[in-house]
Amino acid sequence: MKLILAVVQDKDTNRLTDALREGNYKTTKLSSTGGFLKEGNTTLMIGCDDKDVDGALDIIRNNCSQREQMVAPISPMGGNADSYIPRPIEVEVGGATVFVLPVESFFQF
């Protein structure tokens, strides 16, 4: 058995959870916050048999798209901000960060 932890952008969550449900994957949804953009994202916990991991990864891959987003840079901490001119920069967001972990035992009460 495996535990898949998938961290996805909030914009992709509903589409992904619907697709996982259609594929008969049970998920637990946790709200989380990204460290770089400080924006909300969702961490999904998906428990599945070893033989079903590739199918779950395909669903995640097909439902979490990457896109460009303009963000304002964070002002320098403790430095001289007089010459700091914040210019929005374009960064790639979205997609998914996925961890596949072995499960030693599983209990459901």
C-alpha positions, 0 to 999 in steps of 0.5 A: 500500500502507498500514501500519495501526498499531492500539494496542488494549487487551490485553483486545481483542487476541485477538478482534481478531486472530481477526477480522483473520485471518478477513478474511485480514489478516496482522498482526504483534503487538507488546507495548506499554505505555500512558502514561496508565494504565501498563497493557499494550496491544498494537500491531498492524501490518497491511499491506494494499492501499489498497482493503482499508484500510476493511475493516480499519478496520471490523474494528478498530472492531467488535472494540475496545470502550470501557468504563469502568474505576476507577483510583486516581490517582497521588500528587503528585510532589514536592508535599505528600502530607499532604492528598492523599486518593486517590479512585478515578476512573472513566476510559474505556478500550479502543477503538483508536488507529489510524494509517494510513501510506503505504508507499513500498516493501515487501520480504519475504525 
